[in-house]
Amino acid sequence: MACVSFAKLNAASSQWIGGQQSFAQRPGPSTRLATRRVSVPIRAGAYTDELIQTAKAIASPGRGILAIDESNATCGKRLSSIGLDNTEPNRQAYRQLLLTTPGLGEYISGAILFEETLYQSTTDGKKFVDCLREQKIVPGIKVDKGLVPLPGSNNESWCQGLDGLSSRSAEYYKQGARFAKWRTVVSIPCGPSALAVKEAAWGLARYAAISQDNGLVPIVEPEILLDGDHPIERTLEVAEKVWAEVFYYLAENNVIFEGILLKPSMVTPGAEHKEKASPDTIAKYTLTMLRRRVPPAVPGIMFLSGGQSEVEATLNLNAMNQSPNPWHVSFSYARALQNTVLKTWQGRPESVEAAQKALLVRAKANSLAQLGKYSAEGESEEAKKGMFVKGYTY
């Protein structure tokens, strides 16, 4: 159970904190501003120290997150691309290839799993969670239930999954998960409407509070989709609005900022915009947005790749780490780590070792990018191919 402690705050110096607002009387003809002290509850949960420790472990130098939390349907699409049927043994074989890669923990600090994977084992009977722990990789779990149409919006979506989340999170913790992921999306071509932004921010905040109450570090992910032909300035405008709303509601829900991680989109032009932006330009706009919106108390920014090519995602991350940042700036990539791996494997047992080596190549490249030391020299043409899919769903 979370407990409550009280801090004395000066009402004149803070409009709101931790979900409480205090308004002083407005000065008028016969009134004057009065300064008074109020008691505001500050959340202190049983897992606070553990959450902070977990977040710091994931946001460790030269390491990032491997996202393999695709739903069974999406994993099936990946398998279909190399001629495999979408069966549990095939999904298990692919995830075993990834999670048992020797040396992966040197570059990967956390792995986001789908529920099926959290409870799976290798063909030799070893739990995947234990495989990760042996390499000092923190197991994570996707907890949202996917996107559905948002009534009253401009053909936008909202993310479902709050019902039963507390009990599910408690079970995931027992199984070994120590962080969680909830992905919602914002579409620039569809507005975005104020309703969709508010719904995304509120849902993320409720999820984050519930996760922390159950010992899971929440990854906060309002993905601003690449779809559209808008310029980078429009992306920046929307991103600032979205993140302002997200942090307002995180505070309203008494979420501990030191015990969360963020998974933002990079600030880029729309995928159909006539001009592509350079890594330096993307870094400039993205870091501008983050500095304006993200408190330094947040330990880690773990970017999603969002359909960029493997090399693009790595180059952009590298550009953002050319000078010190207030937070650990790293990666939480799915396709940008897996694309070459999948094509190398092709479902063949004899290609597992080669596929694992391909994973290490991508993981090491992004590790170097997190340290600001990456060079694209020698990258394959396959790694330079974009992976944007209009209207992509997980």
C-alpha positions as CSV (number, residue, x, y, z in Angstrom):
1,M,0.0,0.0,0.0
2,A,1.2,3.5,-0.8
3,C,1.6,5.8,2.2
4,V,1.3,9.5,2.3
5,S,3.7,12.0,3.8
6,F,3.1,15.7,3.9
7,A,5.4,18.6,2.8
8,K,4.8,22.2,3.6
9,L,4.7,24.3,0.4
10,N,4.3,28.0,-0.2
11,A,1.2,28.6,-2.2
12,A,2.5,31.7,-3.9
13,S,5.5,29.9,-5.3
14,S,3.7,26.9,-6.9
15,Q,0.3,26.7,-8.6
16,W,0.1,23.0,-8.5
17,I,2.1,20.0,-7.4
18,G,1.3,16.3,-7.0
19,G,-2.3,16.7,-8.2
20,Q,-3.2,19.4,-5.7
21,Q,-3.9,23.0,-6.7
22,S,-3.9,26.0,-4.4
23,F,-5.1,29.4,-5.5
24,A,-4.6,32.6,-3.6
25,Q,-7.4,35.2,-3.5
26,R,-7.0,37.5,-6.5
27,P,-6.3,41.1,-5.5
28,G,-9.2,43.5,-6.1
29,P,-10.4,46.8,-4.9
30,S,-10.7,45.7,-1.3
31,T,-8.5,42.6,-1.2
32,R,-4.8,41.9,-1.4
33,L,-2.8,38.7,-2.2
34,A,-2.3,36.7,0.8
35,T,0.6,34.2,1.2
36,R,-0.3,31.1,3.2
37,R,1.2,27.7,3.7
38,V,-0.7,24.6,2.8
39,S,-0.2,20.8,3.3
40,V,0.1,18.9,0.1
41,P,0.2,15.1,0.0
42,I,3.3,13.6,-1.7
43,R,3.1,10.0,-2.7
44,A,5.7,7.6,-1.2
45,G,5.1,4.0,-2.2
46,A,6.5,0.8,-0.8
47,Y,8.5,0.2,-4.0
48,T,9.9,3.7,-4.4
49,D,13.6,2.8,-3.8
50,E,13.4,-0.3,-6.0
51,L,11.7,1.7,-8.8
52,I,14.5,4.3,-8.7
53,Q,17.2,1.5,-8.7
54,T,15.6,-0.3,-11.6
55,A,15.2,2.8,-13.7
56,K,18.9,3.7,-13.1
57,A,20.0,0.1,-14.0
58,I,18.2,0.3,-17.3
59,A,19.5,3.8,-18.0
60,S,23.1,2.7,-17.7
61,P,26.0,4.0,-19.9
62,G,26.3,2.4,-23.3
63,R,23.1,0.3,-23.0
64,G,19.5,0.4,-24.1
65,I,16.4,-1.6,-24.5
66,L,15.5,-4.5,-26.9
67,A,11.8,-4.3,-27.7
68,I,10.4,-7.7,-28.6
69,D,6.9,-7.0,-27.3
70,E,5.1,-7.4,-30.6
71,S,1.6,-9.0,-30.3
72,N,1.3,-12.5,-31.7
73,A,-0.4,-11.1,-34.8
74,T,2.4,-8.7,-35.5
75,C,5.0,-11.3,-34.7
76,G,3.2,-13.5,-37.2
77,K,3.7,-10.8,-39.9
78,R,7.4,-10.8,-39.2
79,L,7.6,-14.6,-39.4
80,S,5.5,-14.6,-42.6
81,S,8.1,-12.2,-44.2
82,I,10.6,-15.1,-44.1
83,G,8.1,-17.8,-45.0
84,L,7.2,-19.1,-41.5
85,D,3.8,-19.9,-40.1
86,N,2.6,-18.0,-37.1
87,T,2.7,-20.8,-34.5
88,E,3.8,-20.7,-30.9
89,P,6.9,-23.0,-31.5
90,N,8.0,-20.6,-34.3
91,R,7.5,-17.5,-32.1
92,Q,9.3,-19.3,-29.3
93,A,12.2,-20.2,-31.6
94,Y,12.7,-16.6,-32.8
95,R,12.5,-15.1,-29.3
96,Q,14.9,-17.8,-28.0
97,L,17.4,-16.7,-30.7
98,L,17.2,-13.1,-29.5
99,L,17.1,-13.7,-25.7
100,T,19.9,-16.2,-25.6
101,T,22.4,-14.3,-27.7
102,P,25.8,-14.5,-25.9
103,G,27.2,-11.2,-24.8
104,L,23.9,-9.3,-25.3
105,G,23.9,-7.8,-21.8
106,E,27.0,-5.8,-22.7
107,Y,24.8,-3.5,-24.9
108,I,21.2,-4.2,-23.7
109,S,20.0,-3.3,-20.2
110,G,16.3,-4.2,-20.6
111,A,14.0,-6.3,-22.8
112,I,10.3,-5.6,-23.3
113,L,8.4,-8.9,-23.7
114,F,4.9,-9.8,-24.8
115,E,2.9,-11.6,-22.2
116,E,3.3,-15.0,-23.9
117,T,7.1,-14.5,-23.9
118,L,7.2,-13.6,-20.2
119,Y,5.9,-17.0,-19.3
120,Q,7.8,-19.0,-22.0
121,S,11.0,-21.0,-21.6
122,T,13.7,-22.2,-24.0
123,T,13.4,-25.6,-25.7
124,D,15.7,-26.8,-22.9
125,G,13.2,-25.7,-20.3
126,K,15.0,-22.5,-19.0
127,K,12.8,-19.6,-18.4
128,F,13.4,-16.6,-20.7
129,V,13.3,-14.4,-17.6
130,D,16.2,-16.3,-16.2
131,C,18.1,-16.1,-19.4
132,L,17.8,-12.3,-19.2
133,R,18.8,-12.1,-15.6
134,E,22.0,-14.0,-16.1
135,Q,23.1,-11.3,-18.5
136,K,22.0,-8.5,-16.1
137,I,19.2,-7.6,-18.5
138,V,16.0,-6.4,-16.8
139,P,12.8,-8.1,-18.0
140,G,9.9,-5.9,-19.0
141,I,6.3,-6.4,-20.1
142,K,3.9,-4.8,-22.5
143,V,0.7,-4.2,-20.5
144,D,-1.6,-2.2,-22.8
145,K,-4.4,-3.9,-24.7
146,G,-4.0,-2.1,-28.0
147,L,-5.6,0.8,-29.8
148,V,-9.3,1.3,-30.6
149,P,-11.2,4.2,-32.2
150,L,-11.8,7.2,-30.0
151,P,-15.4,8.3,-30.2
152,G,-15.9,12.0,-30.7
153,S,-12.5,12.5,-32.3
154,N,-11.1,13.0,-35.8
155,N,-10.7,9.4,-36.6
156,E,-8.1,9.1,-33.8
157,S,-7.4,6.3,-31.3
158,W,-7.1,5.7,-27.6
159,C,-5.3,2.9,-25.8
160,Q,-7.2,0.4,-23.7
161,G,-6.0,-1.8,-20.9
162,L,-6.6,0.0,-17.5
163,D,-9.3,-2.5,-16.5
164,G,-7.6,-5.2,-14.4
165,L,-4.2,-3.6,-14.8
166,S,-3.3,-3.6,-11.1
167,S,-3.9,-7.3,-10.7
168,R,-2.1,-8.2,-14.0
169,S,0.9,-6.0,-13.0
170,A,1.1,-7.8,-9.6
171,E,1.3,-11.1,-11.5
172,Y,3.9,-9.9,-13.9
173,Y,6.0,-8.7,-11.0
174,K,5.8,-12.2,-9.5
175,Q,6.9,-13.7,-12.8
176,G,10.0,-11.5,-12.8
177,A,9.1,-8.4,-14.8
178,R,10.5,-5.1,-13.3
179,F,9.3,-2.6,-15.8
180,A,6.3,-2.1,-18.1
181,K,5.4,-0.5,-21.4
182,W,2.2,1.2,-22.5
183,R,2.1,2.6,-26.0
184,T,-0.5,5.1,-27.2
185,V,-0.3,7.2,-30.4
186,V,-0.9,10.7,-31.6
187,S,-1.6,11.4,-35.3
188,I,-0.6,14.8,-36.8
189,P,-2.6,14.4,-40.0
190,C,-5.7,13.8,-37.8
191,G,-5.2,17.0,-35.9
192,P,-4.4,16.0,-33.3
193,S,-7.6,16.9,-31.4
194,A,-7.4,18.2,-27.9
195,L,-9.6,15.2,-26.9
196,A,-7.1,12.7,-28.3
197,V,-4.1,14.4,-26.6
198,K,-5.8,14.6,-23.3
199,E,-7.0,10.9,-23.5
200,A,-3.4,9.8,-24.4
201,A,-1.9,11.8,-21.5
202,W,-4.5,10.7,-18.9
203,G,-4.2,7.0,-19.9
204,L,-0.5,7.1,-19.7
205,A,-0.6,8.7,-16.3
206,R,-3.1,6.3,-14.8
207,Y,-1.0,3.4,-16.2
208,A,2.2,4.8,-14.7
209,A,0.7,5.2,-11.3
210,I,-0.7,1.7,-11.3
211,S,2.6,0.3,-12.5
212,Q,4.6,2.0,-9.8
213,D,2.1,0.8,-7.1
214,N,3.0,-2.8,-8.2
215,G,6.7,-2.4,-8.4
216,L,7.1,-1.9,-12.2
217,V,8.9,1.1,-13.7
218,P,6.6,2.5,-16.3
219,I,7.9,3.4,-19.8
220,V,5.8,6.4,-20.8
221,E,5.3,6.2,-24.6
222,P,3.0,8.7,-26.5
223,E,4.2,7.9,-30.0
224,I,3.8,10.7,-32.4
225,L,3.4,8.8,-35.6
226,L,5.6,9.5,-38.7
227,D,2.6,9.5,-41.0
228,G,2.1,12.7,-42.9
229,D,3.8,15.3,-45.1
230,H,4.2,18.0,-42.4
231,P,7.5,19.8,-41.7
232,I,9.7,19.2,-38.7
233,E,8.5,22.5,-37.1
234,R,4.9,21.0,-37.0
235,T,6.2,17.9,-35.3
236,L,8.0,20.0,-32.7
237,E,4.8,22.0,-32.0
238,V,2.7,18.8,-31.5
239,A,5.4,17.1,-29.4
240,E,5.7,20.0,-27.0
241,K,1.9,20.0,-26.6
242,V,1.7,16.3,-26.0
243,W,4.6,16.1,-23.5
244,A,3.3,19.2,-21.6
245,E,0.0,17.4,-21.2
246,V,1.6,14.1,-20.3
247,F,3.8,15.6,-17.5
248,Y,0.8,17.6,-16.1
249,Y,-1.2,14.4,-15.6
250,L,1.8,12.4,-14.4
251,A,2.1,15.0,-11.6
252,E,-1.7,14.9,-11.0
253,N,-1.4,11.2,-10.5
254,N,1.6,11.5,-8.1
255,V,3.9,9.5,-10.3
256,I,7.5,9.4,-9.1
257,F,9.5,11.0,-11.9
258,E,12.8,9.3,-10.7
259,G,11.0,5.9,-11.2
260,I,9.9,6.3,-14.8
261,L,11.5,6.1,-18.3
262,L,10.3,7.8,-21.4
263,K,10.0,6.4,-24.9
264,P,9.4,9.3,-27.2
265,S,9.4,9.6,-31.0
266,M,12.3,11.6,-32.4
267,V,11.2,15.0,-33.8
268,T,11.4,14.5,-37.5
269,P,9.5,15.7,-40.6
270,G,6.5,13.6,-41.6
271,A,7.5,10.5,-43.6
272,E,6.0,11.9,-46.7
273,H,7.5,15.4,-46.4
274,K,9.4,16.4,-49.5
275,E,12.7,17.1,-47.6
276,K,14.5,14.7,-45.2
277,A,16.2,16.1,-42.2
278,S,19.8,15.4,-41.3
279,P,20.8,13.7,-38.0
280,D,22.1,17.0,-36.7
281,T,18.8,18.8,-37.4
282,I,16.7,15.9,-35.9
283,A,19.0,16.0,-32.8
284,K,18.6,19.8,-32.5
285,Y,14.8,19.8,-32.7
286,T,14.4,16.7,-30.5
287,L,16.7,17.9,-27.7
288,T,15.0,21.3,-27.9
289,M,11.7,19.7,-27.2
290,L,13.0,17.5,-24.4
291,R,14.8,20.4,-22.6
292,R,11.6,22.4,-22.7
293,R,9.3,19.6,-21.4
294,V,11.2,16.8,-19.5
295,P,12.4,17.4,-15.9
296,P,16.0,16.3,-15.2
297,A,14.6,14.1,-12.4
298,V,13.7,11.6,-15.2
299,P,16.6,9.1,-15.5
300,G,16.3,7.9,-19.0
301,I,15.0,8.8,-22.5
302,M,14.8,5.6,-24.5
303,F,13.8,6.5,-28.1
304,L,11.6,4.4,-30.4
305,S,12.7,4.0,-34.0
306,G,9.2,4.4,-35.5
307,G,10.0,3.0,-38.9
308,Q,13.4,4.6,-39.5
309,S,16.0,2.4,-41.1
310,E,18.5,0.7,-38.7
311,V,21.2,3.1,-39.7
312,E,19.0,6.2,-39.5
313,A,17.9,5.4,-36.0
314,T,21.5,4.9,-34.9
315,L,22.8,8.0,-36.6
316,N,20.1,10.2,-35.1
317,L,20.8,8.8,-31.6
318,N,24.5,9.4,-32.0
319,A,23.9,13.0,-33.0
320,M,21.9,13.5,-29.8
321,N,24.8,12.3,-27.7
322,Q,27.5,14.7,-29.0
323,S,27.3,16.8,-25.8
324,P,26.1,16.0,-22.2
325,N,22.3,15.8,-21.6
326,P,20.4,16.0,-18.3
327,W,19.1,12.4,-18.8
328,H,20.5,9.1,-20.2
329,V,19.6,9.4,-23.9
330,S,19.4,5.9,-25.4
331,F,17.3,3.5,-27.4
332,S,14.3,1.2,-27.1
333,Y,14.2,-0.3,-30.6
334,A,12.3,-3.2,-32.1
335,R,12.6,-3.2,-35.9
336,A,15.8,-1.1,-35.9
337,L,17.5,-3.9,-33.9
338,Q,15.7,-6.9,-35.4
339,N,15.3,-6.4,-39.2
340,T,18.7,-7.7,-40.3
341,V,18.5,-10.4,-37.6
342,L,15.2,-11.8,-39.0
343,K,16.5,-11.8,-42.6
344,T,19.7,-13.5,-41.6
345,W,17.9,-16.2,-39.7
346,Q,15.2,-17.2,-42.2
347,G,13.9,-19.8,-39.8
348,R,16.9,-22.0,-40.4
349,P,18.5,-23.7,-37.3
350,E,21.9,-23.5,-38.9
351,S,21.6,-19.7,-39.2
352,V,20.9,-19.0,-35.5
353,E,24.5,-18.2,-34.7
354,A,24.8,-15.8,-37.7
355,A,21.6,-14.1,-36.7
356,Q,22.8,-13.6,-33.2
357,K,25.9,-12.1,-34.5
358,A,23.8,-9.7,-36.6
359,L,21.9,-8.7,-33.4
360,L,25.2,-8.0,-31.6
361,V,26.3,-5.8,-34.5
362,R,23.2,-3.7,-34.2
363,A,23.2,-3.6,-30.4
364,K,26.9,-2.6,-30.4
365,A,26.2,0.2,-33.0
366,N,23.5,1.7,-30.8
367,S,25.6,1.2,-27.7
368,L,28.3,3.4,-29.4
369,A,25.6,5.9,-30.4
370,Q,24.5,6.2,-26.8
371,L,28.1,7.1,-26.0
372,G,28.3,9.5,-29.0
373,K,31.0,7.4,-30.7
374,Y,29.2,5.7,-33.6
375,S,30.3,5.8,-37.2
376,A,28.2,4.5,-40.1
377,E,31.3,3.4,-42.0
378,G,31.0,-0.2,-43.2
379,E,27.2,-0.5,-42.6
380,S,25.4,-2.8,-45.1
381,E,22.9,-1.6,-47.6
382,E,20.2,-3.7,-45.9
383,A,20.7,-1.7,-42.7
384,K,20.1,1.5,-44.6
385,K,16.6,0.6,-45.9
386,G,13.7,2.5,-44.3
387,M,11.0,0.5,-42.6
388,F,8.2,3.0,-42.4
389,V,4.7,1.5,-43.0
390,K,1.8,3.9,-43.2
391,G,-0.7,3.2,-40.5
392,Y,1.5,0.7,-38.9
393,T,0.0,-1.3,-36.0
394,Y,1.6,-3.5,-33.4
